[in-house]
Amino acid sequence: MLSYRHSFHAGNFADVLKHVILIQLLEYLGKKDAPFCCIDTHAGAGEYALDSDYALKNSEFATGIGKLWQRHDLPDAVARYVQLIKHANHSEMTRYLGSPLIAQQLLRKQDRLFLYELHSTDVDLLTAAIGRDKQVKVFHADGLKNAVGLLPPQERRGLVLIDPSYELKTDYTEVVNTLIAMHKRFATGTYALWYPVVERSRNKALENALQTSGIKNIQLFELGIAADTDEHGMTASGLIIINPPWTLTAQMQTVLPWLVDALGNDGAAFYRIHTLVEE
Ligand SMILES: C[S@@+](CC[C@H](N)C(=O)[O-])C[C@H]1O[C@@H](n2cnc3c(N)ncnc32)[C@H](O)[C@@H]1O
């Protein structure tokens, strides 16, 4: 039984980095007219009310989008993200878009989006948030097990976002097995794996497993708002990207130091840009 609900966390510092990069990946795919396919294996509810009891319980959005909303000095990639969220709001920020709705906004008429969500409440919310849209298909199913069956997509161009909650500790190994299986079927696809830093040893094991997976061209981008600790929950998070656009590292070299200043708790905030496996 899954208890994780993204509504408690929507718009936090981890969502900021994840969604900034997601937009960059999708906009890069959208530069060519040829269609692309996007698969989100852990879709969540699609959108979140920031004035709900869930969001207000710990007000995590205040550590993320809440610190960016009013700023006028945003780097381009962050400005694009804030613009997209602002577009979904009126004068006050009460609505946050999750990865499915962000992706839906960026589809052109030739593109397709596949969404997997296991939680029965969130899959209903997701279906309602997506609305009637022939380009989008929502599955109430296990994305880690089933999405591999969609590969290679008929478009032969695309992005797979893997964004588990890591509620199950087996997720750390399952994501690697899934990426290996997916990459075997669709080696030219772009893959984005989100991870939290809660206990650094788990991240080291995840990075080692990917480094010895046989998959090439893997880049890591991480934002830490505080120093590593085993005591206070998530202090950093990142995305591991297989086959990133060639422009992404240079963009993140501007974006990540800026986010460290904007979102960091103190002088121990940090970022990492690391090539896990060369091209
Ligand atoms: C971190 S949240 C997703 C957030 C979303 N991707 C976003 O950025 O807006 C993870 C979601 O995955 C769901 N989930 C957990 N295990 C899953 C699985 N094996 N397949 C599909 N969904 C799963 C959880 O119910 C939760 O809603």
The ligand as an SDF file (V2000), in Angstrom:
LIG
                    3D

 27 29  0  0  0  0  0  0  0  0999 V2000
    7.2270   11.9520   -6.8020 C   0  0  0  0  0  0  0  0  0  0  0  0
    5.5800   11.5830   -7.2110 S   0  0  0  0  0  0  0  0  0  0  0  0
    5.4240   12.0830   -8.8850 C   0  0  0  0  0  0  0  0  0  0  0  0
    5.4910   13.5500   -9.1460 C   0  0  0  0  0  0  0  0  0  0  0  0
    5.3430   13.9450  -10.5870 C   0  0  0  0  0  0  0  0  0  0  0  0
    6.2090   13.1810  -11.4720 N   0  0  0  0  0  0  0  0  0  0  0  0
    5.6410   15.4140  -10.7710 C   0  0  0  0  0  0  0  0  0  0  0  0
    6.8130   15.7920  -11.0020 O   0  0  0  0  0  0  0  0  0  0  0  0
    4.6960   16.2120  -10.7010 O   0  0  0  0  0  0  0  0  0  0  0  0
    5.6100    9.8260   -7.3660 C   0  0  0  0  0  0  0  0  0  0  0  0
    4.2570    9.2230   -7.7490 C   0  0  0  0  0  0  0  0  0  0  0  0
    4.4750    7.8880   -8.1920 O   0  0  0  0  0  0  0  0  0  0  0  0
    3.4100    7.0600   -7.7600 C   0  0  0  0  0  0  0  0  0  0  0  0
    3.9470    5.6860   -7.8210 N   0  0  0  0  0  0  0  0  0  0  0  0
    4.7250    5.0310   -6.9120 C   0  0  0  0  0  0  0  0  0  0  0  0
    5.1520    3.8600   -7.4300 N   0  0  0  0  0  0  0  0  0  0  0  0
    4.6670    3.7970   -8.7020 C   0  0  0  0  0  0  0  0  0  0  0  0
    4.8000    2.8680   -9.7610 C   0  0  0  0  0  0  0  0  0  0  0  0
    5.5260    1.7430   -9.6040 N   0  0  0  0  0  0  0  0  0  0  0  0
    4.1850    3.1040  -10.9400 N   0  0  0  0  0  0  0  0  0  0  0  0
    3.4360    4.2350  -11.1000 C   0  0  0  0  0  0  0  0  0  0  0  0
    3.2810    5.1820  -10.1320 N   0  0  0  0  0  0  0  0  0  0  0  0
    3.8880    4.9580   -8.9500 C   0  0  0  0  0  0  0  0  0  0  0  0
    3.0590    7.6030   -6.3900 C   0  0  0  0  0  0  0  0  0  0  0  0
    1.7210    7.2800   -6.0640 O   0  0  0  0  0  0  0  0  0  0  0  0
    3.2740    9.1240   -6.6100 C   0  0  0  0  0  0  0  0  0  0  0  0
    2.0610    9.7360   -6.9940 O   0  0  0  0  0  0  0  0  0  0  0  0
  1  2  1  0
  2  3  1  0
  2 10  1  0
  3  4  1  0
  4  5  1  0
  5  6  1  0
  5  7  1  0
  7  8  2  0
  7  9  1  0
 10 11  1  0
 11 12  1  0
 11 26  1  0
 12 13  1  0
 13 14  1  0
 13 24  1  0
 14 15  1  0
 14 23  1  0
 15 16  2  0
 16 17  1  0
 17 18  1  0
 17 23  2  0
 18 19  1  0
 18 20  2  0
 20 21  1  0
 21 22  2  0
 22 23  1  0
 24 25  1  0
 24 26  1  0
 26 27  1  0
M  CHG  2   2   1   9  -1
M  END
$$$$
